Amino acid sequence: MKKALLAAALMSAGVIAHAQSSVTLYGRLDMGVAYMNGIGAGTGANGQATHGSSQVQLESGYWGTSLWGMKGVEDIGGGNKVLFHLEGSFSTANGSLGSAGSLWNRWATVGVANDQFGTLLAGRMLFISNGIWDFDPFGQSNWSSASMVRGRNWPQSSNNISYQSPNWMGFDVYGQYAFSNATNWNGNGSTSQGREAGLQLTYTSSLFQIRGLYDEIRNPDNGSLGGTYATNGLNGGLIPTGSTQANGNGVFAYSRDYMAMFNLFLGAFKVQGGYEAIRSSGMNPGIIGQPTTLDHEWGGVTWQMTPAAALIAAVYHVNANNGGGNATLYTIGGSYNLSKRTLLDIQAGTVQNSKTANFGLNANNFGTAAATGNPLPGHSQVGVYAGIQHSF
């Protein structure tokens, strides 16, 4: 009897040692004060439109999203692991969730990983276009690459399956495929998301890193890569239906995205840049200001002056067809690490718009109402931000 109990105990100990697991709780709080001018259209004493107004706000997430989450891993042996990842965003300024009613709006995945074959995940995750983050001098801060494409390259994606390969001689592959969950494969108005997919290839060496990325986001109303239209009596034309299309955000919401990006590592300096081409179809060319194509270029330098202090300068430019105009964002900033977990950050920027463009510092939807935060077409916008960020 004693031998049987000893054997059972040894077997149990073996199972516990074999299936080790861990759970990590983490988070980040970002808070600062932001000033911007040229917001929306104001009205002067003569009743004529003026160049908007200025604004000072306490803001969360300007340098990096305020978030919290959990990661877990169970080692099941043979180089195999079971993984889960839960992550949600929130506002440090008022405590509200990043998406109303969604606790885990950024990540809610479960999957498996193998040391030799890679990682397979399923659930909700940051969409693959966020791969621009590694090549953006300001790391997709609030005033950066996302500003010139009105947030097209930082969405989340539901119903997604992703695969990340191991590193093969400097190369790695990452892909996503998100189901529409509609009765039509691409989407037909019965669900809130159309089909989404993407693929990226990265090569990394000690001197440089390059990445090519392709993705597409389809309109959930009809599965297309453009807007949804309804007949309108005004001028006998067509207007886009749905709030996203009605504010001129078609190509910024449903389109194909092509990126080519690089990082160059030169000691204390890191040079970054890239080109992004966004293309949509099905838009009405008669609606001026609603582009079907965007060409976005950027470049910048980060100088790591000391282990704690970094200085960053970058330029972002976009050209939009169909009367969308062009705009350039010039920005400088930097950070100083008070510790391994806490940093101070500052950024100043200005957007210069052509006659028909109204891009702002923030990645806002098309429009000139004060609620959008955009300047009037043809006007510039200037802003300064300073804040603190703590990670745990």
N, C-alpha and C positions, 0 to 999 in steps of 0.2 A: 504493500500500500504506500509506504514511504517512497519507494522508487517511482511509483506511478505519479505521486504528487510532485516529486522532484523533476521528473520528465516534463510534466505539464507546465511547471513554473519556468523551466528553461525554454520551452517552446514559446510561451507567452512573452518572455523577455526578448526572444529573438524577433518576434513580430513587432514589438515596440521599437526596438533598435532599427529595424528595417524600414518602418513607416514613420519616419520623423517628419514633423510638421512645424510650421511657424506662422504667426500672424503679426503683421506690423501695422500700427496705427500711425498716420502721418498727417501733416497739414501745412498750410501756409496762410498767413494773414498779411494783406497788403493794404496800406492806408496812406493817403496823402491829400494835399490841397492843390487844386488845379485852377488856373485862370485861362480863360479863352475870350477873344473878342470876335466881332463880326458874326454873331449868332442870329440867324433868321432875318426877317425883314421888319424893321421898325417903321414908325410913321413920324415924320417931322412936323413942325408947326404949320407948314404950308399944305399938309396932307399928302405930301409925296413920300414914297418909300425911301428909307434910309438904310445905311449899311448895318442894320441890326444893332445888337447891344453886347456888352461884355458880361462876364459871369465868373464868379468865384465859388467853387464848390468843394466840399469834403468828399473825396471819391475813393472807392475801393477797386482794386484790380487794375490800376493804370500801368504799373510796372510789371505785374504778373497776377494772374487770376487768384483771388482768395479761394481756397479749397480745403477740403479734408477728405480722407479716405482710409481704406484698409486694403492691404494686400496679404494674401495667404499662399503658402506653398506646402505641399505634402510630397515628400520623396517616397515613391513606391518601389524604388529599386530598379536596377538595370539601366540607370541613366534616365529614368522616366520620372516625371513630376506632374502632379495635378495642381492647377493654379486657379486663384480667383482674384478679382480686382474690383473694388467698389470706390467710386470717387464722385463727389458733388461739389459744385461751386456755390458761393454765397457772397453777400455783401457785408464787409466788415463795418461799413458805415451805418447800416440799419438792421443787420442780422437776417435779411430776407434771403430765400433760396435763389440761386441763379436762374432756375426755371420753376415757375409756379407749379406746385403739386408734384415736383420731381426731386426726390432726395438725391438720387445718383444720376444726375443729368450728363455727366462726362464719361464715366466708366461703370459698367455693370456686366462683367464678363466672367466666364468660367472656361477652362480649357486644359490642354495637356502640353507638356514640353518634353523634348528629348534632346540630349546633348549632341547627338549626331544629326538628327533630322529637322530640328527646329521647333517652333511654337505655333500651336493652333488654338485660337480663341473664338468664342461666340458670345454675342450679346450686344450691348450698347457701348460705343467707344468714340473717341475723337476720330473724325473722318481723316482719311489719308492725306488730304490736302494740307493738313497741319504739319506735314513733313517739311514745309518751308521754314519752320521754326529754327532748325539747326543752321540755316543759311541766311537768316535775317539778322543784321547787326544789332537790332534792338529786340530780337527774340520774340517778335509778335507782341510787343508792348502795345498799349492803346494807340500810340501814334507811331505807326510803322507800316509794314507791307500791307496789312489788312486794311489800312485807311484808304489806299488807292484802288482797292477792289471791293469796297463796302462790305467787308467781312466774308467774301466768297471763300477765302482760304483758311477759315477757322471754325467750321461747323462741327456738330456731333452727328452721329449716325446710329440708328437703331436697326435691329434685325440683321446684324452684321456678322460675317465670318471673316477672320483675318488669319494670315499666315506670315510668320517671320522666319526666314532661313537663318542658319548659322553663317558665320563668316567663312567664305571660301576664297583663300588667297587674296584677301582684301575686298572681295565683292560680297554683298548681301542683297537679298530680294525681299520685298515686303508687299503684300497684296491684300485687298479687301473686296468683299462682295456683300452688298446689303440688299435683302429682299424687300419688295414693296409690300408684300403680304396682301396684295389686292387680287381680285379675280382676273385681272389683266397683268401679265408679267411685269410690265414697266410702270403700271399705275393707271387707274381710271376714275379717280375721285372717290373711291370707297375707303381709302386709308389716308393718313396724314403724310405719308412719305412715299415718293417714287423710288424706283430702283436706283441704286448707287453702287459705283465700283471704281477701283483704281489699282495702279501698280507702280512701284518705284524700284529703281535699281541704284545702288550706292557703291562707290569705290572709295576706300579710305587708305591713305598711306601716312607716313610720318610728316610729309611735306604738304600734302593737299588732300582734299576730299571733294568728290563730285557726285551729283545726284541728278537723275532724270526721273520725272514723275508725270503720270497721266491719270486723270480721274474724270468721272462724269456724274452729274446729279440731275435726275429727271423730275419733271413736273408731276406731282402726285395727281393733278387733275386729269391729265391725258397721257402721261408717260413720255411726253416730248422733251426736247432740249430747248424749249422756248416758252412763250406765254400762252395763256388761255384767253380767247377773245369772244366777245359777244357783239351782236349788231347794236349800233348806237345811232340815234337820229341826228346827233350833232354832226353837221357837215357830211352826213351820209356815210360816215366811216365806221371803223371798228375800234373798240376800246378793249384793253385787257381786263379780264375779270379777276376778282380775288385781290386782297389787299397788297400782296407782294408785287403783283404786276401793275396794279393801279398806281403805285408810287414810282414806277419806272425802274423797278429792281430786277427785271427779267433776267438779263445776262449775268447779273450778280447773284442770282439764286439758282437758275437751272441752265446748265451749260457744260461744255467740255473744257478741261483745264490742262494745259501742257506747260511743264516747267523744266528748265535746265539751270542748275545752280552750282556754285563752287565755294569752297573755303580754302584759303592759302595761309599756312602757318609759318610765320617768319619771326621766330623768337618771341619777343614781347608784343609783336603785332600780329593781328589776325585780319586778313582782308577777305571780305565776303561780297558776293554779288549773284545776280541771276536775271533770268528773263522768264516771263509768264505770259502765255497767250491763252485768252479765254474766248471761247466761241459758242454761240447759240444759234438756234434756227427757229423759224416760225414767228419771229417778231414782225410787227407791222412797220415797215420802213417809213410810213407816212407820219408816225408819231415821233416828232422831233424830241431829242433828248433821251430816248430809250435806245441805247446802243445794242448792237448784236455782236460786236467784237471789242475786245480790250487787249491792248499790248502794254505790259507792265515791266519796267526795268528798274533795277536798284543796285546800289553798291555802297560799301561803307568800310570803315576801319575801326577796330578796337585796339587800344593801346593799354596793355596791362602794366601800368606805371610801377606799381609795387604789388606784392602778393594780395594786398587788401584793396587797392584803388585801381579803377579802370575808367578810361575816357573813350567815348564812342561818338563817331560822326557818320552820318549816312544821308543819302539822297534817294528818293523814290519818285518815279515818274510814270504816268499812265496816259495813253491815247485811247479815246473812245470814238467810234464812228457814229454816223447818223446824228450829228449835231451834239454829241455828248461832250465834245471838247477834250482838252488835255489839262493836266495839272501836275505840279511838282511839289513834293514835300521835302523841305530841308530841315534837318534836325541834328542837334548835338545833345549829349548828356553823359552821365556817368554814374558810378556807384562806388560806395566805400563800405567794406565789410567791418562792422564793429566786432563781430565774432564769426564763428563758423555758421551760425544760424540767423544772424541779424545783419541787415545792410541798410544803408541810407541811399536814396536814389534821387536824381534830378534830371529833368529833360526840358528842353526848349525847342519849339518847332514853329514853322510857318508853312502854309500851303498857298501857292500861287496858282490861280485858276485862269484859264483862257476865257474868252468872252462868254461862251455858252456852258462852261463847266461850273459846278458848285461842290466840288469835293471838300470835305472838312478834315480837321485833324483826327476826329473820331471816325470809326468805321460805321457811319450812319447810313440809313436808307436815303434814297433820292428824295428831295423836297427842300423847300426853303422856309417852312414854318419854324418858329423858334424851338418847337419840340424836337426837331431833327438835329439841332445843333450845327447845321450846315450854314455857310455864308450864302449870300446872294450870288447868282451866276456872274462870273467875271470878277468877283471880289476875292480878296485874300483873307486868311485867318491866321492869327498868332496865338500861341499858348505857352504857358510855363507850368511845370508840375514838379513838386518835391514831396517825397514821402519816405516811409519806412516799411520794411518787409521783414517778417519773422517766420522762420520755418521750424517745424518740430517733427 
